[in-house]
Amino acid sequence: MSVEKIIADHQPLKVTVSDGADFVVISAEDWERETLYVQVDHRSPANHKKPH
């Protein structure tokens, strides 16, 4: 799979190296979108417990 296809299709690529460790290649746009989602979700008032 080419880097261009990863970017165009918005599909991550899981890579396993010889020692068995894994990493994932994603486009910068997808990474920024996922990071923003986590930040927004984390800060959501719906996720905060109200004091007793």
PDB file of N, CA, C and O in Angstrom, chain B, residues numbered from 101:
ATOM      1  N   MET B 101       0.865  -1.179   0.000  1.00  0.00           N
ATOM      2  CA  MET B 101       0.000   0.000   0.000  1.00  0.00           C
ATOM      3  C   MET B 101       0.906   1.235   0.000  1.00  0.00           C
ATOM      4  O   MET B 101       1.874   1.310   0.756  1.00  0.00           O
ATOM      5  N   SER B 102       0.578   2.180  -0.845  1.00  0.00           N
ATOM      6  CA  SER B 102       1.390   3.391  -0.951  1.00  0.00           C
ATOM      7  C   SER B 102       0.924   4.457   0.037  1.00  0.00           C
ATOM      8  O   SER B 102      -0.211   4.433   0.514  1.00  0.00           O
ATOM      9  N   VAL B 103       1.808   5.370   0.325  1.00  0.00           N
ATOM     10  CA  VAL B 103       1.465   6.496   1.195  1.00  0.00           C
ATOM     11  C   VAL B 103       0.330   7.306   0.564  1.00  0.00           C
ATOM     12  O   VAL B 103      -0.564   7.777   1.267  1.00  0.00           O
ATOM     13  N   GLU B 104       0.367   7.464  -0.739  1.00  0.00           N
ATOM     14  CA  GLU B 104      -0.687   8.207  -1.432  1.00  0.00           C
ATOM     15  C   GLU B 104      -2.053   7.561  -1.226  1.00  0.00           C
ATOM     16  O   GLU B 104      -3.049   8.267  -1.062  1.00  0.00           O
ATOM     17  N   LYS B 105      -2.114   6.231  -1.232  1.00  0.00           N
ATOM     18  CA  LYS B 105      -3.381   5.513  -1.029  1.00  0.00           C
ATOM     19  C   LYS B 105      -3.870   5.684   0.412  1.00  0.00           C
ATOM     20  O   LYS B 105      -5.069   5.841   0.643  1.00  0.00           O
ATOM     21  N   ILE B 106      -2.953   5.656   1.377  1.00  0.00           N
ATOM     22  CA  ILE B 106      -3.323   5.872   2.781  1.00  0.00           C
ATOM     23  C   ILE B 106      -3.971   7.244   2.938  1.00  0.00           C
ATOM     24  O   ILE B 106      -4.984   7.384   3.623  1.00  0.00           O
ATOM     25  N   ILE B 107      -3.391   8.241   2.309  1.00  0.00           N
ATOM     26  CA  ILE B 107      -3.925   9.605   2.393  1.00  0.00           C
ATOM     27  C   ILE B 107      -5.261   9.705   1.669  1.00  0.00           C
ATOM     28  O   ILE B 107      -6.222  10.243   2.218  1.00  0.00           O
ATOM     29  N   ALA B 108      -5.332   9.193   0.445  1.00  0.00           N
ATOM     30  CA  ALA B 108      -6.546   9.320  -0.364  1.00  0.00           C
ATOM     31  C   ALA B 108      -7.724   8.538   0.210  1.00  0.00           C
ATOM     32  O   ALA B 108      -8.855   9.025   0.198  1.00  0.00           O
ATOM     33  N   ASP B 109      -7.468   7.325   0.714  1.00  0.00           N
ATOM     34  CA  ASP B 109      -8.543   6.449   1.190  1.00  0.00           C
ATOM     35  C   ASP B 109      -8.850   6.616   2.673  1.00  0.00           C
ATOM     36  O   ASP B 109      -9.818   6.044   3.175  1.00  0.00           O
ATOM     37  N   HIS B 110      -8.036   7.392   3.374  1.00  0.00           N
ATOM     38  CA  HIS B 110      -8.214   7.577   4.821  1.00  0.00           C
ATOM     39  C   HIS B 110      -8.231   6.239   5.554  1.00  0.00           C
ATOM     40  O   HIS B 110      -9.024   6.022   6.470  1.00  0.00           O
ATOM     41  N   GLN B 111      -7.332   5.345   5.125  1.00  0.00           N
ATOM     42  CA  GLN B 111      -7.222   4.035   5.740  1.00  0.00           C
ATOM     43  C   GLN B 111      -5.869   3.914   6.429  1.00  0.00           C
ATOM     44  O   GLN B 111      -4.836   4.126   5.794  1.00  0.00           O
ATOM     45  N   PRO B 112      -5.855   3.575   7.724  1.00  0.00           N
ATOM     46  CA  PRO B 112      -4.575   3.405   8.410  1.00  0.00           C
ATOM     47  C   PRO B 112      -3.871   2.133   7.926  1.00  0.00           C
ATOM     48  O   PRO B 112      -4.508   1.207   7.424  1.00  0.00           O
ATOM     49  N   LEU B 113      -2.580   2.108   8.084  1.00  0.00           N
ATOM     50  CA  LEU B 113      -1.774   0.955   7.731  1.00  0.00           C
ATOM     51  C   LEU B 113      -1.047   0.483   8.985  1.00  0.00           C
ATOM     52  O   LEU B 113      -0.244   1.228   9.546  1.00  0.00           O
ATOM     53  N   LYS B 114      -1.316  -0.738   9.431  1.00  0.00           N
ATOM     54  CA  LYS B 114      -0.629  -1.312  10.584  1.00  0.00           C
ATOM     55  C   LYS B 114       0.644  -1.987  10.092  1.00  0.00           C
ATOM     56  O   LYS B 114       0.608  -2.799   9.168  1.00  0.00           O
ATOM     57  N   VAL B 115       1.761  -1.650  10.709  1.00  0.00           N
ATOM     58  CA  VAL B 115       3.056  -2.188  10.328  1.00  0.00           C
ATOM     59  C   VAL B 115       3.616  -2.953  11.519  1.00  0.00           C
ATOM     60  O   VAL B 115       3.621  -2.452  12.644  1.00  0.00           O
ATOM     61  N   THR B 116       4.087  -4.165  11.264  1.00  0.00           N
ATOM     62  CA  THR B 116       4.727  -4.972  12.297  1.00  0.00           C
ATOM     63  C   THR B 116       6.188  -5.144  11.921  1.00  0.00           C
ATOM     64  O   THR B 116       6.508  -5.597  10.822  1.00  0.00           O
ATOM     65  N   VAL B 117       7.071  -4.781  12.840  1.00  0.00           N
ATOM     66  CA  VAL B 117       8.505  -4.903  12.578  1.00  0.00           C
ATOM     67  C   VAL B 117       8.991  -6.279  13.020  1.00  0.00           C
ATOM     68  O   VAL B 117       8.253  -7.039  13.647  1.00  0.00           O
ATOM     69  N   SER B 118      10.233  -6.584  12.687  1.00  0.00           N
ATOM     70  CA  SER B 118      10.755  -7.941  12.892  1.00  0.00           C
ATOM     71  C   SER B 118      10.716  -8.413  14.338  1.00  0.00           C
ATOM     72  O   SER B 118      10.627  -9.615  14.589  1.00  0.00           O
ATOM     73  N   ASP B 119      10.780  -7.484  15.299  1.00  0.00           N
ATOM     74  CA  ASP B 119      10.738  -7.922  16.705  1.00  0.00           C
ATOM     75  C   ASP B 119       9.299  -8.074  17.218  1.00  0.00           C
ATOM     76  O   ASP B 119       9.086  -8.381  18.391  1.00  0.00           O
ATOM     77  N   GLY B 120       8.311  -7.858  16.335  1.00  0.00           N
ATOM     78  CA  GLY B 120       6.907  -8.036  16.712  1.00  0.00           C
ATOM     79  C   GLY B 120       6.213  -6.763  17.154  1.00  0.00           C
ATOM     80  O   GLY B 120       5.000  -6.768  17.363  1.00  0.00           O
ATOM     81  N   ALA B 121       6.953  -5.670  17.303  1.00  0.00           N
ATOM     82  CA  ALA B 121       6.334  -4.402  17.696  1.00  0.00           C
ATOM     83  C   ALA B 121       5.515  -3.855  16.526  1.00  0.00           C
ATOM     84  O   ALA B 121       5.881  -4.034  15.364  1.00  0.00           O
ATOM     85  N   ASP B 122       4.410  -3.193  16.842  1.00  0.00           N
ATOM     86  CA  ASP B 122       3.534  -2.640  15.820  1.00  0.00           C
ATOM     87  C   ASP B 122       3.506  -1.120  15.884  1.00  0.00           C
ATOM     88  O   ASP B 122       3.741  -0.522  16.935  1.00  0.00           O
ATOM     89  N   PHE B 123       3.217  -0.509  14.745  1.00  0.00           N
ATOM     90  CA  PHE B 123       2.891   0.914  14.702  1.00  0.00           C
ATOM     91  C   PHE B 123       1.914   1.126  13.566  1.00  0.00           C
ATOM     92  O   PHE B 123       1.742   0.256  12.712  1.00  0.00           O
ATOM     93  N   VAL B 124       1.269   2.290  13.556  1.00  0.00           N
ATOM     94  CA  VAL B 124       0.245   2.583  12.564  1.00  0.00           C
ATOM     95  C   VAL B 124       0.626   3.848  11.807  1.00  0.00           C
ATOM     96  O   VAL B 124       1.064   4.834  12.400  1.00  0.00           O
ATOM     97  N   VAL B 125       0.452   3.806  10.486  1.00  0.00           N
ATOM     98  CA  VAL B 125       0.678   4.962   9.629  1.00  0.00           C
ATOM     99  C   VAL B 125      -0.687   5.500   9.219  1.00  0.00           C
ATOM    100  O   VAL B 125      -1.506   4.775   8.656  1.00  0.00           O
ATOM    101  N   ILE B 126      -0.927   6.789   9.509  1.00  0.00           N
ATOM    102  CA  ILE B 126      -2.160   7.444   9.074  1.00  0.00           C
ATOM    103  C   ILE B 126      -1.790   8.813   8.506  1.00  0.00           C
ATOM    104  O   ILE B 126      -0.702   9.331   8.761  1.00  0.00           O
ATOM    105  N   SER B 127      -2.695   9.380   7.745  1.00  0.00           N
ATOM    106  CA  SER B 127      -2.425  10.709   7.198  1.00  0.00           C
ATOM    107  C   SER B 127      -2.448  11.742   8.316  1.00  0.00           C
ATOM    108  O   SER B 127      -3.070  11.527   9.356  1.00  0.00           O
ATOM    109  N   ALA B 128      -1.776  12.849   8.099  1.00  0.00           N
ATOM    110  CA  ALA B 128      -1.778  13.930   9.086  1.00  0.00           C
ATOM    111  C   ALA B 128      -3.192  14.458   9.302  1.00  0.00           C
ATOM    112  O   ALA B 128      -3.575  14.774  10.428  1.00  0.00           O
ATOM    113  N   GLU B 129      -3.964  14.552   8.227  1.00  0.00           N
ATOM    114  CA  GLU B 129      -5.351  15.022   8.341  1.00  0.00           C
ATOM    115  C   GLU B 129      -6.165  14.108   9.254  1.00  0.00           C
ATOM    116  O   GLU B 129      -6.908  14.591  10.109  1.00  0.00           O
ATOM    117  N   ASP B 130      -6.033  12.799   9.081  1.00  0.00           N
ATOM    118  CA  ASP B 130      -6.771  11.852   9.929  1.00  0.00           C
ATOM    119  C   ASP B 130      -6.286  11.917  11.375  1.00  0.00           C
ATOM    120  O   ASP B 130      -7.085  11.839  12.309  1.00  0.00           O
ATOM    121  N   TRP B 131      -4.971  12.060  11.555  1.00  0.00           N
ATOM    122  CA  TRP B 131      -4.424  12.154  12.906  1.00  0.00           C
ATOM    123  C   TRP B 131      -4.958  13.392  13.615  1.00  0.00           C
ATOM    124  O   TRP B 131      -5.346  13.327  14.782  1.00  0.00           O
ATOM    125  N   GLU B 132      -4.977  14.521  12.908  1.00  0.00           N
ATOM    126  CA  GLU B 132      -5.484  15.760  13.505  1.00  0.00           C
ATOM    127  C   GLU B 132      -6.965  15.632  13.844  1.00  0.00           C
ATOM    128  O   GLU B 132      -7.401  16.102  14.895  1.00  0.00           O
ATOM    129  N   ARG B 133      -7.737  15.005  12.973  1.00  0.00           N
ATOM    130  CA  ARG B 133      -9.165  14.816  13.222  1.00  0.00           C
ATOM    131  C   ARG B 133      -9.379  13.923  14.451  1.00  0.00           C
ATOM    132  O   ARG B 133     -10.220  14.227  15.298  1.00  0.00           O
ATOM    133  N   GLU B 134      -8.625  12.830  14.551  1.00  0.00           N
ATOM    134  CA  GLU B 134      -8.757  11.932  15.693  1.00  0.00           C
ATOM    135  C   GLU B 134      -8.306  12.604  16.980  1.00  0.00           C
ATOM    136  O   GLU B 134      -8.927  12.423  18.027  1.00  0.00           O
ATOM    137  N   THR B 135      -7.231  13.379  16.908  1.00  0.00           N
ATOM    138  CA  THR B 135      -6.743  14.091  18.090  1.00  0.00           C
ATOM    139  C   THR B 135      -7.772  15.114  18.546  1.00  0.00           C
ATOM    140  O   THR B 135      -8.032  15.236  19.743  1.00  0.00           O
ATOM    141  N   LEU B 136      -8.355  15.845  17.617  1.00  0.00           N
ATOM    142  CA  LEU B 136      -9.393  16.819  17.950  1.00  0.00           C
ATOM    143  C   LEU B 136     -10.586  16.120  18.576  1.00  0.00           C
ATOM    144  O   LEU B 136     -11.145  16.617  19.554  1.00  0.00           O
ATOM    145  N   TYR B 137     -10.991  14.971  18.031  1.00  0.00           N
ATOM    146  CA  TYR B 137     -12.127  14.221  18.578  1.00  0.00           C
ATOM    147  C   TYR B 137     -11.868  13.838  20.028  1.00  0.00           C
ATOM    148  O   TYR B 137     -12.743  13.992  20.880  1.00  0.00           O
ATOM    149  N   VAL B 138     -10.687  13.348  20.306  1.00  0.00           N
ATOM    150  CA  VAL B 138     -10.354  12.945  21.675  1.00  0.00           C
ATOM    151  C   VAL B 138     -10.362  14.157  22.599  1.00  0.00           C
ATOM    152  O   VAL B 138     -10.877  14.080  23.714  1.00  0.00           O
ATOM    153  N   GLN B 139      -9.797  15.275  22.149  1.00  0.00           N
ATOM    154  CA  GLN B 139      -9.771  16.473  22.977  1.00  0.00           C
ATOM    155  C   GLN B 139     -11.181  16.984  23.243  1.00  0.00           C
ATOM    156  O   GLN B 139     -11.506  17.331  24.379  1.00  0.00           O
ATOM    157  N   VAL B 140     -12.005  17.033  22.234  1.00  0.00           N
ATOM    158  CA  VAL B 140     -13.373  17.521  22.398  1.00  0.00           C
ATOM    159  C   VAL B 140     -14.156  16.576  23.291  1.00  0.00           C
ATOM    160  O   VAL B 140     -14.870  17.022  24.189  1.00  0.00           O
ATOM    161  N   ASP B 141     -14.031  15.279  23.056  1.00  0.00           N
ATOM    162  CA  ASP B 141     -14.741  14.297  23.864  1.00  0.00           C
ATOM    163  C   ASP B 141     -14.303  14.370  25.322  1.00  0.00           C
ATOM    164  O   ASP B 141     -15.129  14.275  26.230  1.00  0.00           O
ATOM    165  N   HIS B 142     -13.018  14.535  25.541  1.00  0.00           N
ATOM    166  CA  HIS B 142     -12.476  14.589  26.891  1.00  0.00           C
ATOM    167  C   HIS B 142     -12.979  15.818  27.652  1.00  0.00           C
ATOM    168  O   HIS B 142     -13.193  15.752  28.863  1.00  0.00           O
ATOM    169  N   ARG B 143     -13.163  16.899  26.972  1.00  0.00           N
ATOM    170  CA  ARG B 143     -13.575  18.143  27.611  1.00  0.00           C
ATOM    171  C   ARG B 143     -15.084  18.308  27.690  1.00  0.00           C
ATOM    172  O   ARG B 143     -15.567  19.295  28.246  1.00  0.00           O
ATOM    173  N   SER B 144     -15.827  17.372  27.151  1.00  0.00           N
ATOM    174  CA  SER B 144     -17.278  17.478  27.118  1.00  0.00           C
ATOM    175  C   SER B 144     -17.861  17.490  28.527  1.00  0.00           C
ATOM    176  O   SER B 144     -17.520  16.630  29.340  1.00  0.00           O
ATOM    177  N   PRO B 145     -18.743  18.459  28.833  1.00  0.00           N
ATOM    178  CA  PRO B 145     -19.384  18.487  30.151  1.00  0.00           C
ATOM    179  C   PRO B 145     -20.156  17.207  30.438  1.00  0.00           C
ATOM    180  O   PRO B 145     -20.328  16.843  31.601  1.00  0.00           O
ATOM    181  N   ALA B 146     -20.615  16.532  29.423  1.00  0.00           N
ATOM    182  CA  ALA B 146     -21.354  15.288  29.628  1.00  0.00           C
ATOM    183  C   ALA B 146     -20.458  14.205  30.231  1.00  0.00           C
ATOM    184  O   ALA B 146     -20.955  13.248  30.824  1.00  0.00           O
ATOM    185  N   ASN B 147     -19.145  14.353  30.082  1.00  0.00           N
ATOM    186  CA  ASN B 147     -18.206  13.348  30.611  1.00  0.00           C
ATOM    187  C   ASN B 147     -17.676  13.695  31.999  1.00  0.00           C
ATOM    188  O   ASN B 147     -16.896  12.932  32.568  1.00  0.00           O
ATOM    189  N   HIS B 148     -18.080  14.809  32.537  1.00  0.00           N
ATOM    190  CA  HIS B 148     -17.622  15.223  33.857  1.00  0.00           C
ATOM    191  C   HIS B 148     -18.674  14.845  34.900  1.00  0.00           C
ATOM    192  O   HIS B 148     -19.868  15.060  34.695  1.00  0.00           O
ATOM    193  N   LYS B 149     -18.221  14.286  36.007  1.00  0.00           N
ATOM    194  CA  LYS B 149     -19.153  13.950  37.082  1.00  0.00           C
ATOM    195  C   LYS B 149     -19.479  15.201  37.867  1.00  0.00           C
ATOM    196  O   LYS B 149     -18.610  16.030  38.139  1.00  0.00           O
ATOM    197  N   LYS B 150     -20.727  15.322  38.222  1.00  0.00           N
ATOM    198  CA  LYS B 150     -21.157  16.465  39.027  1.00  0.00           C
ATOM    199  C   LYS B 150     -20.776  16.223  40.483  1.00  0.00           C
ATOM    200  O   LYS B 150     -20.881  15.097  40.969  1.00  0.00           O
ATOM    201  N   PRO B 151     -20.335  17.265  41.183  1.00  0.00           N
ATOM    202  CA  PRO B 151     -19.999  17.090  42.610  1.00  0.00           C
ATOM    203  C   PRO B 151     -21.238  16.734  43.423  1.00  0.00           C
ATOM    204  O   PRO B 151     -22.351  17.154  43.109  1.00  0.00           O
ATOM    205  N   HIS B 152     -21.018  15.954  44.467  1.00  0.00           N
ATOM    206  CA  HIS B 152     -22.131  15.531  45.329  1.00  0.00           C
ATOM    207  C   HIS B 152     -22.429  16.554  46.374  1.00  0.00           C
ATOM    208  O   HIS B 152     -23.335  16.363  47.185  1.00  0.00           O
TER     209      HIS B 152
END
